[in-house]
Structure formats: structure tokens, C-alpha cells
Amino acid sequence: MLLMPLMFMGMFLWAPSGLVLYWTTSNLWAIGQQALTNRLIGPMKPRAVRPPAERRMKNVGGSRTDQAVKERK
């Protein structure tokens, strides 16, 4: 990752200046759009993972199923 700017500089040296300006402005525009989108959406809500004992699983072997438990409640 530290060498990528040097590699890009090497590629940009041989590209026409208009193309380099286009790449630069389109990248800056995309960074701005992403920053605005992230600000409007807000941070992601953390997912709370329930422990395995609390997860509802189907019982096998003739015992009560999740549907029977839901009907009881």
C-alpha cells in the first residue's frame, strides 16, 4: 500500500494530462459522494448476536416445535 502512490505516479507520467485531470476529479468527486452518503445514512447499528442457548431451533423427535411454543405464548 505504501508503494501504490509511486506506481500511480509512474502510470500518470505517461498518461495525457487531460486523462490525469479526469481521474483526479472523478476520484475526488467519488470520495465526496461517499462522505456525504455516510453522513446522511449515519453509523451502522451494531448487530446483537444472541447466544446459542437463546436461539430458536426446531426440535426433532416428536417434541414441541417452535410453532407450538409460539401458540402457547
mmJSON file of the N, C-alpha and C atoms, coordinates in Angstrom:
{"data_MODEL":{"atom_site":{
"group_PDB":["ATOM","ATOM","ATOM","ATOM","ATOM","ATOM","ATOM","ATOM","ATOM","ATOM","ATOM","ATOM","ATOM","ATOM","ATOM","ATOM","ATOM","ATOM","ATOM","ATOM","ATOM","ATOM","ATOM","ATOM","ATOM","ATOM","ATOM","ATOM","ATOM","ATOM","ATOM","ATOM","ATOM","ATOM","ATOM","ATOM","ATOM","ATOM","ATOM","ATOM","ATOM","ATOM","ATOM","ATOM","ATOM","ATOM","ATOM","ATOM","ATOM","ATOM","ATOM","ATOM","ATOM","ATOM","ATOM","ATOM","ATOM","ATOM","ATOM","ATOM","ATOM","ATOM","ATOM","ATOM","ATOM","ATOM","ATOM","ATOM","ATOM","ATOM","ATOM","ATOM","ATOM","ATOM","ATOM","ATOM","ATOM","ATOM","ATOM","ATOM","ATOM","ATOM","ATOM","ATOM","ATOM","ATOM","ATOM","ATOM","ATOM","ATOM","ATOM","ATOM","ATOM","ATOM","ATOM","ATOM","ATOM","ATOM","ATOM","ATOM","ATOM","ATOM","ATOM","ATOM","ATOM","ATOM","ATOM","ATOM","ATOM","ATOM","ATOM","ATOM","ATOM","ATOM","ATOM","ATOM","ATOM","ATOM","ATOM","ATOM","ATOM","ATOM","ATOM","ATOM","ATOM","ATOM","ATOM","ATOM","ATOM","ATOM","ATOM","ATOM","ATOM","ATOM","ATOM","ATOM","ATOM","ATOM","ATOM","ATOM","ATOM","ATOM","ATOM","ATOM","ATOM","ATOM","ATOM","ATOM","ATOM","ATOM","ATOM","ATOM","ATOM","ATOM","ATOM","ATOM","ATOM","ATOM","ATOM","ATOM","ATOM","ATOM","ATOM","ATOM","ATOM","ATOM","ATOM","ATOM","ATOM","ATOM","ATOM","ATOM","ATOM","ATOM","ATOM","ATOM","ATOM","ATOM","ATOM","ATOM","ATOM","ATOM","ATOM","ATOM","ATOM","ATOM","ATOM","ATOM","ATOM","ATOM","ATOM","ATOM","ATOM","ATOM","ATOM","ATOM","ATOM","ATOM","ATOM","ATOM","ATOM","ATOM","ATOM","ATOM","ATOM","ATOM","ATOM","ATOM","ATOM","ATOM","ATOM","ATOM","ATOM","ATOM","ATOM","ATOM","ATOM","ATOM","ATOM"],
"id":[1,2,3,4,5,6,7,8,9,10,11,12,13,14,15,16,17,18,19,20,21,22,23,24,25,26,27,28,29,30,31,32,33,34,35,36,37,38,39,40,41,42,43,44,45,46,47,48,49,50,51,52,53,54,55,56,57,58,59,60,61,62,63,64,65,66,67,68,69,70,71,72,73,74,75,76,77,78,79,80,81,82,83,84,85,86,87,88,89,90,91,92,93,94,95,96,97,98,99,100,101,102,103,104,105,106,107,108,109,110,111,112,113,114,115,116,117,118,119,120,121,122,123,124,125,126,127,128,129,130,131,132,133,134,135,136,137,138,139,140,141,142,143,144,145,146,147,148,149,150,151,152,153,154,155,156,157,158,159,160,161,162,163,164,165,166,167,168,169,170,171,172,173,174,175,176,177,178,179,180,181,182,183,184,185,186,187,188,189,190,191,192,193,194,195,196,197,198,199,200,201,202,203,204,205,206,207,208,209,210,211,212,213,214,215,216,217,218,219],
"type_symbol":["N","C","C","N","C","C","N","C","C","N","C","C","N","C","C","N","C","C","N","C","C","N","C","C","N","C","C","N","C","C","N","C","C","N","C","C","N","C","C","N","C","C","N","C","C","N","C","C","N","C","C","N","C","C","N","C","C","N","C","C","N","C","C","N","C","C","N","C","C","N","C","C","N","C","C","N","C","C","N","C","C","N","C","C","N","C","C","N","C","C","N","C","C","N","C","C","N","C","C","N","C","C","N","C","C","N","C","C","N","C","C","N","C","C","N","C","C","N","C","C","N","C","C","N","C","C","N","C","C","N","C","C","N","C","C","N","C","C","N","C","C","N","C","C","N","C","C","N","C","C","N","C","C","N","C","C","N","C","C","N","C","C","N","C","C","N","C","C","N","C","C","N","C","C","N","C","C","N","C","C","N","C","C","N","C","C","N","C","C","N","C","C","N","C","C","N","C","C","N","C","C","N","C","C","N","C","C","N","C","C","N","C","C","N","C","C","N","C","C"],
"label_atom_id":["N","CA","C","N","CA","C","N","CA","C","N","CA","C","N","CA","C","N","CA","C","N","CA","C","N","CA","C","N","CA","C","N","CA","C","N","CA","C","N","CA","C","N","CA","C","N","CA","C","N","CA","C","N","CA","C","N","CA","C","N","CA","C","N","CA","C","N","CA","C","N","CA","C","N","CA","C","N","CA","C","N","CA","C","N","CA","C","N","CA","C","N","CA","C","N","CA","C","N","CA","C","N","CA","C","N","CA","C","N","CA","C","N","CA","C","N","CA","C","N","CA","C","N","CA","C","N","CA","C","N","CA","C","N","CA","C","N","CA","C","N","CA","C","N","CA","C","N","CA","C","N","CA","C","N","CA","C","N","CA","C","N","CA","C","N","CA","C","N","CA","C","N","CA","C","N","CA","C","N","CA","C","N","CA","C","N","CA","C","N","CA","C","N","CA","C","N","CA","C","N","CA","C","N","CA","C","N","CA","C","N","CA","C","N","CA","C","N","CA","C","N","CA","C","N","CA","C","N","CA","C","N","CA","C","N","CA","C","N","CA","C","N","CA","C","N","CA","C","N","CA","C","N","CA","C"],
"label_alt_id":[null,null,null,null,null,null,null,null,null,null,null,null,null,null,null,null,null,null,null,null,null,null,null,null,null,null,null,null,null,null,null,null,null,null,null,null,null,null,null,null,null,null,null,null,null,null,null,null,null,null,null,null,null,null,null,null,null,null,null,null,null,null,null,null,null,null,null,null,null,null,null,null,null,null,null,null,null,null,null,null,null,null,null,null,null,null,null,null,null,null,null,null,null,null,null,null,null,null,null,null,null,null,null,null,null,null,null,null,null,null,null,null,null,null,null,null,null,null,null,null,null,null,null,null,null,null,null,null,null,null,null,null,null,null,null,null,null,null,null,null,null,null,null,null,null,null,null,null,null,null,null,null,null,null,null,null,null,null,null,null,null,null,null,null,null,null,null,null,null,null,null,null,null,null,null,null,null,null,null,null,null,null,null,null,null,null,null,null,null,null,null,null,null,null,null,null,null,null,null,null,null,null,null,null,null,null,null,null,null,null,null,null,null,null,null,null,null,null,null],
"label_comp_id":["MET","MET","MET","LEU","LEU","LEU","LEU","LEU","LEU","MET","MET","MET","PRO","PRO","PRO","LEU","LEU","LEU","MET","MET","MET","PHE","PHE","PHE","MET","MET","MET","GLY","GLY","GLY","MET","MET","MET","PHE","PHE","PHE","LEU","LEU","LEU","TRP","TRP","TRP","ALA","ALA","ALA","PRO","PRO","PRO","SER","SER","SER","GLY","GLY","GLY","LEU","LEU","LEU","VAL","VAL","VAL","LEU","LEU","LEU","TYR","TYR","TYR","TRP","TRP","TRP","THR","THR","THR","THR","THR","THR","SER","SER","SER","ASN","ASN","ASN","LEU","LEU","LEU","TRP","TRP","TRP","ALA","ALA","ALA","ILE","ILE","ILE","GLY","GLY","GLY","GLN","GLN","GLN","GLN","GLN","GLN","ALA","ALA","ALA","LEU","LEU","LEU","THR","THR","THR","ASN","ASN","ASN","ARG","ARG","ARG","LEU","LEU","LEU","ILE","ILE","ILE","GLY","GLY","GLY","PRO","PRO","PRO","MET","MET","MET","LYS","LYS","LYS","PRO","PRO","PRO","ARG","ARG","ARG","ALA","ALA","ALA","VAL","VAL","VAL","ARG","ARG","ARG","PRO","PRO","PRO","PRO","PRO","PRO","ALA","ALA","ALA","GLU","GLU","GLU","ARG","ARG","ARG","ARG","ARG","ARG","MET","MET","MET","LYS","LYS","LYS","ASN","ASN","ASN","VAL","VAL","VAL","GLY","GLY","GLY","GLY","GLY","GLY","SER","SER","SER","ARG","ARG","ARG","THR","THR","THR","ASP","ASP","ASP","GLN","GLN","GLN","ALA","ALA","ALA","VAL","VAL","VAL","LYS","LYS","LYS","GLU","GLU","GLU","ARG","ARG","ARG","LYS","LYS","LYS"],
"label_asym_id":["A","A","A","A","A","A","A","A","A","A","A","A","A","A","A","A","A","A","A","A","A","A","A","A","A","A","A","A","A","A","A","A","A","A","A","A","A","A","A","A","A","A","A","A","A","A","A","A","A","A","A","A","A","A","A","A","A","A","A","A","A","A","A","A","A","A","A","A","A","A","A","A","A","A","A","A","A","A","A","A","A","A","A","A","A","A","A","A","A","A","A","A","A","A","A","A","A","A","A","A","A","A","A","A","A","A","A","A","A","A","A","A","A","A","A","A","A","A","A","A","A","A","A","A","A","A","A","A","A","A","A","A","A","A","A","A","A","A","A","A","A","A","A","A","A","A","A","A","A","A","A","A","A","A","A","A","A","A","A","A","A","A","A","A","A","A","A","A","A","A","A","A","A","A","A","A","A","A","A","A","A","A","A","A","A","A","A","A","A","A","A","A","A","A","A","A","A","A","A","A","A","A","A","A","A","A","A","A","A","A","A","A","A","A","A","A","A","A","A"],
"label_entity_id":["1","1","1","1","1","1","1","1","1","1","1","1","1","1","1","1","1","1","1","1","1","1","1","1","1","1","1","1","1","1","1","1","1","1","1","1","1","1","1","1","1","1","1","1","1","1","1","1","1","1","1","1","1","1","1","1","1","1","1","1","1","1","1","1","1","1","1","1","1","1","1","1","1","1","1","1","1","1","1","1","1","1","1","1","1","1","1","1","1","1","1","1","1","1","1","1","1","1","1","1","1","1","1","1","1","1","1","1","1","1","1","1","1","1","1","1","1","1","1","1","1","1","1","1","1","1","1","1","1","1","1","1","1","1","1","1","1","1","1","1","1","1","1","1","1","1","1","1","1","1","1","1","1","1","1","1","1","1","1","1","1","1","1","1","1","1","1","1","1","1","1","1","1","1","1","1","1","1","1","1","1","1","1","1","1","1","1","1","1","1","1","1","1","1","1","1","1","1","1","1","1","1","1","1","1","1","1","1","1","1","1","1","1","1","1","1","1","1","1"],
"label_seq_id":[1,1,1,2,2,2,3,3,3,4,4,4,5,5,5,6,6,6,7,7,7,8,8,8,9,9,9,10,10,10,11,11,11,12,12,12,13,13,13,14,14,14,15,15,15,16,16,16,17,17,17,18,18,18,19,19,19,20,20,20,21,21,21,22,22,22,23,23,23,24,24,24,25,25,25,26,26,26,27,27,27,28,28,28,29,29,29,30,30,30,31,31,31,32,32,32,33,33,33,34,34,34,35,35,35,36,36,36,37,37,37,38,38,38,39,39,39,40,40,40,41,41,41,42,42,42,43,43,43,44,44,44,45,45,45,46,46,46,47,47,47,48,48,48,49,49,49,50,50,50,51,51,51,52,52,52,53,53,53,54,54,54,55,55,55,56,56,56,57,57,57,58,58,58,59,59,59,60,60,60,61,61,61,62,62,62,63,63,63,64,64,64,65,65,65,66,66,66,67,67,67,68,68,68,69,69,69,70,70,70,71,71,71,72,72,72,73,73,73],
"pdbx_PDB_ins_code":[null,null,null,null,null,null,null,null,null,null,null,null,null,null,null,null,null,null,null,null,null,null,null,null,null,null,null,null,null,null,null,null,null,null,null,null,null,null,null,null,null,null,null,null,null,null,null,null,null,null,null,null,null,null,null,null,null,null,null,null,null,null,null,null,null,null,null,null,null,null,null,null,null,null,null,null,null,null,null,null,null,null,null,null,null,null,null,null,null,null,null,null,null,null,null,null,null,null,null,null,null,null,null,null,null,null,null,null,null,null,null,null,null,null,null,null,null,null,null,null,null,null,null,null,null,null,null,null,null,null,null,null,null,null,null,null,null,null,null,null,null,null,null,null,null,null,null,null,null,null,null,null,null,null,null,null,null,null,null,null,null,null,null,null,null,null,null,null,null,null,null,null,null,null,null,null,null,null,null,null,null,null,null,null,null,null,null,null,null,null,null,null,null,null,null,null,null,null,null,null,null,null,null,null,null,null,null,null,null,null,null,null,null,null,null,null,null,null,null],
"Cartn_x":[0.813,0.0,0.862,2.023,2.885,3.485,3.592,4.178,3.141,1.86,0.832,0.906,1.104,1.216,2.362,3.465,4.592,4.239,3.511,3.093,2.124,1.187,0.25,0.978,1.974,2.735,3.421,3.955,4.582,3.588,2.369,1.347,0.896,0.754,0.257,1.289,2.57,3.588,3.43,2.993,2.902,1.504,0.528,-0.836,-0.963,-1.864,-2.1,-2.631,-2.329,-2.691,-4.204,-4.957,-6.417,-6.961,-6.386,-6.816,-6.48,-5.317,-4.929,-5.866,-6.215,-7.171,-8.537,-8.97,-10.251,-10.231,-9.169,-9.068,-9.085,-8.334,-8.235,-9.58,-10.236,-11.517,-12.604,-12.619,-13.647,-13.415,-12.155,-11.867,-12.244,-11.93,-12.316,-13.833,-14.533,-15.995,-16.567,-16.018,-16.496,-16.231,-15.093,-14.796,-15.794,-16.093,-17.078,-18.47,-18.88,-20.185,-20.255,-19.204,-19.201,-19.255,-18.522,-18.537,-19.928,-20.578,-21.926,-22.929,-22.82,-23.715,-23.547,-22.308,-22.064,-22.617,-22.526,-23.047,-24.571,-25.218,-26.684,-27.239,-26.593,-27.077,-26.787,-25.663,-25.284,-24.511,-24.042,-23.263,-24.15,-23.536,-24.273,-24.676,-25.866,-26.311,-25.623,-25.058,-24.391,-25.411,-25.076,-25.949,-25.665,-26.71,-26.557,-26.773,-25.752,-25.838,-26.284,-27.371,-27.886,-27.059,-26.881,-26.139,-26.88,-26.169,-26.806,-27.961,-27.909,-28.979,-30.287,-30.232,-31.445,-32.017,-31.273,-31.77,-32.869,-33.848,-34.931,-34.543,-34.561,-34.235,-35.372,-35.548,-36.579,-36.138,-37.042,-36.756,-37.103,-36.314,-36.525,-36.896,-37.805,-38.131,-39.464,-40.414,-41.762,-41.974,-40.996,-41.209,-41.795,-42.046,-42.685,-41.809,-42.473,-41.758,-41.886,-41.218,-41.31,-42.744,-43.504,-44.87,-45.717,-45.542,-46.305,-45.918,-44.663,-44.23,-44.826,-44.865,-45.457,-46.937,-47.652,-49.086,-49.371,-48.49,-48.661,-48.571,-47.719,-47.496,-48.61],
"Cartn_y":[-1.194,0.0,1.267,1.166,2.35,2.633,1.617,1.809,2.196,2.07,2.371,3.809,4.83,6.176,6.298,5.612,5.66,4.95,3.846,3.136,3.994,4.645,5.516,6.694,7.232,8.34,7.889,6.672,6.15,5.99,5.55,5.419,6.788,7.745,9.07,9.868,9.561,10.301,10.091,8.912,8.597,8.834,9.157,9.411,10.882,11.178,12.573,13.36,14.645,15.453,15.538,15.564,15.61,14.372,13.225,11.984,11.983,12.504,12.585,13.528,14.646,15.566,14.911,14.163,13.454,12.433,11.629,10.632,11.306,12.392,13.082,13.658,14.369,14.984,13.94,12.865,11.851,11.127,10.897,10.277,11.201,12.483,13.433,13.535,13.534,13.575,12.327,11.163,9.915,9.895,10.415,10.484,11.403,12.53,13.456,12.844,12.142,11.472,10.434,9.663,8.627,9.251,10.336,11.008,11.562,12.165,12.697,11.578,10.494,9.354,8.782,8.623,8.101,9.037,10.335,11.303,11.259,11.119,11.08,9.793,8.684,7.397,7.242,7.71,7.55,6.27,6.071,4.852,3.616,2.48,1.223,0.853,0.265,-0.21,-1.536,-1.682,-2.957,-4.081,-5.206,-6.379,-7.104,-7.358,-8.123,-9.592,-10.375,-11.796,-12.49,-13.225,-13.926,-15.177,-15.539,-16.767,-17.99,-19.061,-20.244,-20.786,-20.646,-21.181,-20.433,-19.198,-18.409,-18.527,-19.077,-19.198,-20.241,-19.99,-20.958,-21.966,-23.214,-24.283,-25.281,-25.941,-26.955,-28.186,-28.695,-29.912,-31.11,-32.133,-33.335,-34.471,-35.331,-36.5,-36.405,-35.665,-35.646,-34.651,-33.862,-32.882,-31.608,-30.633,-29.405,-28.674,-28.092,-27.297,-25.83,-24.972,-23.545,-23.048,-23.624,-23.185,-23.427,-24.564,-24.875,-23.919,-23.557,-22.623,-21.254,-20.825,-19.523,-19.502,-20.605,-20.641,-20.585,-21.137,-21.109,-19.708,-18.869,-17.514,-16.632],
"Cartn_z":[0.0,0.0,0.0,0.579,0.595,-0.779,-1.61,-2.933,-3.99,-3.669,-4.67,-5.201,-4.356,-4.92,-5.916,-5.656,-6.599,-7.909,-7.802,-9.015,-9.825,-9.137,-9.847,-10.485,-9.788,-10.359,-11.648,-11.626,-12.835,-13.971,-13.649,-14.698,-15.197,-14.259,-14.632,-15.42,-15.256,-16.006,-17.507,-17.912,-19.333,-19.893,-19.023,-19.497,-19.899,-20.832,-21.195,-19.994,-19.949,-18.774,-18.581,-19.673,-19.55,-18.858,-19.167,-18.539,-17.053,-16.691,-15.286,-14.54,-15.152,-14.522,-14.363,-15.366,-15.281,-14.15,-14.067,-12.999,-11.63,-11.505,-10.217,-9.803,-10.717,-10.351,-10.113,-10.896,-10.672,-9.348,-8.973,-7.676,-6.526,-6.641,-5.595,-5.482,-6.615,-6.613,-5.927,-6.239,-5.637,-4.127,-3.692,-2.259,-1.568,-2.181,-1.612,-1.542,-2.6,-2.589,-1.482,-1.32,-0.289,1.1,1.318,2.617,2.911,1.911,2.095,2.365,1.632,1.844,3.24,3.684,5.025,6.09,5.864,6.83,6.872,5.708,5.673,6.265,5.987,6.472,7.955,8.423,9.82,10.023,11.246,11.517,11.505,11.207,11.199,12.616,12.731,14.031,14.315,15.514,15.823,15.946,15.375,15.464,16.76,17.513,18.744,18.402,18.573,18.291,19.566,19.448,20.608,20.859,22.128,22.422,21.887,21.635,21.049,21.876,23.201,24.041,23.833,23.38,23.193,21.791,20.87,19.505,19.449,18.605,18.447,17.391,17.77,16.84,16.855,15.74,15.668,16.448,17.248,17.997,17.127,17.202,16.404,17.35,16.912,17.718,18.407,17.873,18.415,19.54,19.914,20.965,20.359,21.197,20.73,19.704,18.734,17.733,18.093,17.326,17.563,17.421,16.51,16.281,17.528,18.168,19.372,20.497,20.581,21.611,21.352,20.068,19.732,20.052,19.805,20.065,21.56,22.372,23.812,24.365,23.747,24.252,23.931],
"occupancy":[1.0,1.0,1.0,1.0,1.0,1.0,1.0,1.0,1.0,1.0,1.0,1.0,1.0,1.0,1.0,1.0,1.0,1.0,1.0,1.0,1.0,1.0,1.0,1.0,1.0,1.0,1.0,1.0,1.0,1.0,1.0,1.0,1.0,1.0,1.0,1.0,1.0,1.0,1.0,1.0,1.0,1.0,1.0,1.0,1.0,1.0,1.0,1.0,1.0,1.0,1.0,1.0,1.0,1.0,1.0,1.0,1.0,1.0,1.0,1.0,1.0,1.0,1.0,1.0,1.0,1.0,1.0,1.0,1.0,1.0,1.0,1.0,1.0,1.0,1.0,1.0,1.0,1.0,1.0,1.0,1.0,1.0,1.0,1.0,1.0,1.0,1.0,1.0,1.0,1.0,1.0,1.0,1.0,1.0,1.0,1.0,1.0,1.0,1.0,1.0,1.0,1.0,1.0,1.0,1.0,1.0,1.0,1.0,1.0,1.0,1.0,1.0,1.0,1.0,1.0,1.0,1.0,1.0,1.0,1.0,1.0,1.0,1.0,1.0,1.0,1.0,1.0,1.0,1.0,1.0,1.0,1.0,1.0,1.0,1.0,1.0,1.0,1.0,1.0,1.0,1.0,1.0,1.0,1.0,1.0,1.0,1.0,1.0,1.0,1.0,1.0,1.0,1.0,1.0,1.0,1.0,1.0,1.0,1.0,1.0,1.0,1.0,1.0,1.0,1.0,1.0,1.0,1.0,1.0,1.0,1.0,1.0,1.0,1.0,1.0,1.0,1.0,1.0,1.0,1.0,1.0,1.0,1.0,1.0,1.0,1.0,1.0,1.0,1.0,1.0,1.0,1.0,1.0,1.0,1.0,1.0,1.0,1.0,1.0,1.0,1.0,1.0,1.0,1.0,1.0,1.0,1.0,1.0,1.0,1.0,1.0,1.0,1.0,1.0,1.0,1.0,1.0,1.0,1.0],
"B_iso_or_equiv":[0.0,0.0,0.0,0.0,0.0,0.0,0.0,0.0,0.0,0.0,0.0,0.0,0.0,0.0,0.0,0.0,0.0,0.0,0.0,0.0,0.0,0.0,0.0,0.0,0.0,0.0,0.0,0.0,0.0,0.0,0.0,0.0,0.0,0.0,0.0,0.0,0.0,0.0,0.0,0.0,0.0,0.0,0.0,0.0,0.0,0.0,0.0,0.0,0.0,0.0,0.0,0.0,0.0,0.0,0.0,0.0,0.0,0.0,0.0,0.0,0.0,0.0,0.0,0.0,0.0,0.0,0.0,0.0,0.0,0.0,0.0,0.0,0.0,0.0,0.0,0.0,0.0,0.0,0.0,0.0,0.0,0.0,0.0,0.0,0.0,0.0,0.0,0.0,0.0,0.0,0.0,0.0,0.0,0.0,0.0,0.0,0.0,0.0,0.0,0.0,0.0,0.0,0.0,0.0,0.0,0.0,0.0,0.0,0.0,0.0,0.0,0.0,0.0,0.0,0.0,0.0,0.0,0.0,0.0,0.0,0.0,0.0,0.0,0.0,0.0,0.0,0.0,0.0,0.0,0.0,0.0,0.0,0.0,0.0,0.0,0.0,0.0,0.0,0.0,0.0,0.0,0.0,0.0,0.0,0.0,0.0,0.0,0.0,0.0,0.0,0.0,0.0,0.0,0.0,0.0,0.0,0.0,0.0,0.0,0.0,0.0,0.0,0.0,0.0,0.0,0.0,0.0,0.0,0.0,0.0,0.0,0.0,0.0,0.0,0.0,0.0,0.0,0.0,0.0,0.0,0.0,0.0,0.0,0.0,0.0,0.0,0.0,0.0,0.0,0.0,0.0,0.0,0.0,0.0,0.0,0.0,0.0,0.0,0.0,0.0,0.0,0.0,0.0,0.0,0.0,0.0,0.0,0.0,0.0,0.0,0.0,0.0,0.0,0.0,0.0,0.0,0.0,0.0,0.0],
"pdbx_formal_charge":[null,null,null,null,null,null,null,null,null,null,null,null,null,null,null,null,null,null,null,null,null,null,null,null,null,null,null,null,null,null,null,null,null,null,null,null,null,null,null,null,null,null,null,null,null,null,null,null,null,null,null,null,null,null,null,null,null,null,null,null,null,null,null,null,null,null,null,null,null,null,null,null,null,null,null,null,null,null,null,null,null,null,null,null,null,null,null,null,null,null,null,null,null,null,null,null,null,null,null,null,null,null,null,null,null,null,null,null,null,null,null,null,null,null,null,null,null,null,null,null,null,null,null,null,null,null,null,null,null,null,null,null,null,null,null,null,null,null,null,null,null,null,null,null,null,null,null,null,null,null,null,null,null,null,null,null,null,null,null,null,null,null,null,null,null,null,null,null,null,null,null,null,null,null,null,null,null,null,null,null,null,null,null,null,null,null,null,null,null,null,null,null,null,null,null,null,null,null,null,null,null,null,null,null,null,null,null,null,null,null,null,null,null,null,null,null,null,null,null],
"auth_seq_id":[1,1,1,2,2,2,3,3,3,4,4,4,5,5,5,6,6,6,7,7,7,8,8,8,9,9,9,10,10,10,11,11,11,12,12,12,13,13,13,14,14,14,15,15,15,16,16,16,17,17,17,18,18,18,19,19,19,20,20,20,21,21,21,22,22,22,23,23,23,24,24,24,25,25,25,26,26,26,27,27,27,28,28,28,29,29,29,30,30,30,31,31,31,32,32,32,33,33,33,34,34,34,35,35,35,36,36,36,37,37,37,38,38,38,39,39,39,40,40,40,41,41,41,42,42,42,43,43,43,44,44,44,45,45,45,46,46,46,47,47,47,48,48,48,49,49,49,50,50,50,51,51,51,52,52,52,53,53,53,54,54,54,55,55,55,56,56,56,57,57,57,58,58,58,59,59,59,60,60,60,61,61,61,62,62,62,63,63,63,64,64,64,65,65,65,66,66,66,67,67,67,68,68,68,69,69,69,70,70,70,71,71,71,72,72,72,73,73,73],
"auth_comp_id":["MET","MET","MET","LEU","LEU","LEU","LEU","LEU","LEU","MET","MET","MET","PRO","PRO","PRO","LEU","LEU","LEU","MET","MET","MET","PHE","PHE","PHE","MET","MET","MET","GLY","GLY","GLY","MET","MET","MET","PHE","PHE","PHE","LEU","LEU","LEU","TRP","TRP","TRP","ALA","ALA","ALA","PRO","PRO","PRO","SER","SER","SER","GLY","GLY","GLY","LEU","LEU","LEU","VAL","VAL","VAL","LEU","LEU","LEU","TYR","TYR","TYR","TRP","TRP","TRP","THR","THR","THR","THR","THR","THR","SER","SER","SER","ASN","ASN","ASN","LEU","LEU","LEU","TRP","TRP","TRP","ALA","ALA","ALA","ILE","ILE","ILE","GLY","GLY","GLY","GLN","GLN","GLN","GLN","GLN","GLN","ALA","ALA","ALA","LEU","LEU","LEU","THR","THR","THR","ASN","ASN","ASN","ARG","ARG","ARG","LEU","LEU","LEU","ILE","ILE","ILE","GLY","GLY","GLY","PRO","PRO","PRO","MET","MET","MET","LYS","LYS","LYS","PRO","PRO","PRO","ARG","ARG","ARG","ALA","ALA","ALA","VAL","VAL","VAL","ARG","ARG","ARG","PRO","PRO","PRO","PRO","PRO","PRO","ALA","ALA","ALA","GLU","GLU","GLU","ARG","ARG","ARG","ARG","ARG","ARG","MET","MET","MET","LYS","LYS","LYS","ASN","ASN","ASN","VAL","VAL","VAL","GLY","GLY","GLY","GLY","GLY","GLY","SER","SER","SER","ARG","ARG","ARG","THR","THR","THR","ASP","ASP","ASP","GLN","GLN","GLN","ALA","ALA","ALA","VAL","VAL","VAL","LYS","LYS","LYS","GLU","GLU","GLU","ARG","ARG","ARG","LYS","LYS","LYS"],
"auth_asym_id":["A","A","A","A","A","A","A","A","A","A","A","A","A","A","A","A","A","A","A","A","A","A","A","A","A","A","A","A","A","A","A","A","A","A","A","A","A","A","A","A","A","A","A","A","A","A","A","A","A","A","A","A","A","A","A","A","A","A","A","A","A","A","A","A","A","A","A","A","A","A","A","A","A","A","A","A","A","A","A","A","A","A","A","A","A","A","A","A","A","A","A","A","A","A","A","A","A","A","A","A","A","A","A","A","A","A","A","A","A","A","A","A","A","A","A","A","A","A","A","A","A","A","A","A","A","A","A","A","A","A","A","A","A","A","A","A","A","A","A","A","A","A","A","A","A","A","A","A","A","A","A","A","A","A","A","A","A","A","A","A","A","A","A","A","A","A","A","A","A","A","A","A","A","A","A","A","A","A","A","A","A","A","A","A","A","A","A","A","A","A","A","A","A","A","A","A","A","A","A","A","A","A","A","A","A","A","A","A","A","A","A","A","A","A","A","A","A","A","A"],
"auth_atom_id":["N","CA","C","N","CA","C","N","CA","C","N","CA","C","N","CA","C","N","CA","C","N","CA","C","N","CA","C","N","CA","C","N","CA","C","N","CA","C","N","CA","C","N","CA","C","N","CA","C","N","CA","C","N","CA","C","N","CA","C","N","CA","C","N","CA","C","N","CA","C","N","CA","C","N","CA","C","N","CA","C","N","CA","C","N","CA","C","N","CA","C","N","CA","C","N","CA","C","N","CA","C","N","CA","C","N","CA","C","N","CA","C","N","CA","C","N","CA","C","N","CA","C","N","CA","C","N","CA","C","N","CA","C","N","CA","C","N","CA","C","N","CA","C","N","CA","C","N","CA","C","N","CA","C","N","CA","C","N","CA","C","N","CA","C","N","CA","C","N","CA","C","N","CA","C","N","CA","C","N","CA","C","N","CA","C","N","CA","C","N","CA","C","N","CA","C","N","CA","C","N","CA","C","N","CA","C","N","CA","C","N","CA","C","N","CA","C","N","CA","C","N","CA","C","N","CA","C","N","CA","C","N","CA","C","N","CA","C","N","CA","C","N","CA","C","N","CA","C","N","CA","C","N","CA","C"],
"pdbx_PDB_model_num":[1,1,1,1,1,1,1,1,1,1,1,1,1,1,1,1,1,1,1,1,1,1,1,1,1,1,1,1,1,1,1,1,1,1,1,1,1,1,1,1,1,1,1,1,1,1,1,1,1,1,1,1,1,1,1,1,1,1,1,1,1,1,1,1,1,1,1,1,1,1,1,1,1,1,1,1,1,1,1,1,1,1,1,1,1,1,1,1,1,1,1,1,1,1,1,1,1,1,1,1,1,1,1,1,1,1,1,1,1,1,1,1,1,1,1,1,1,1,1,1,1,1,1,1,1,1,1,1,1,1,1,1,1,1,1,1,1,1,1,1,1,1,1,1,1,1,1,1,1,1,1,1,1,1,1,1,1,1,1,1,1,1,1,1,1,1,1,1,1,1,1,1,1,1,1,1,1,1,1,1,1,1,1,1,1,1,1,1,1,1,1,1,1,1,1,1,1,1,1,1,1,1,1,1,1,1,1,1,1,1,1,1,1,1,1,1,1,1,1]
}}}
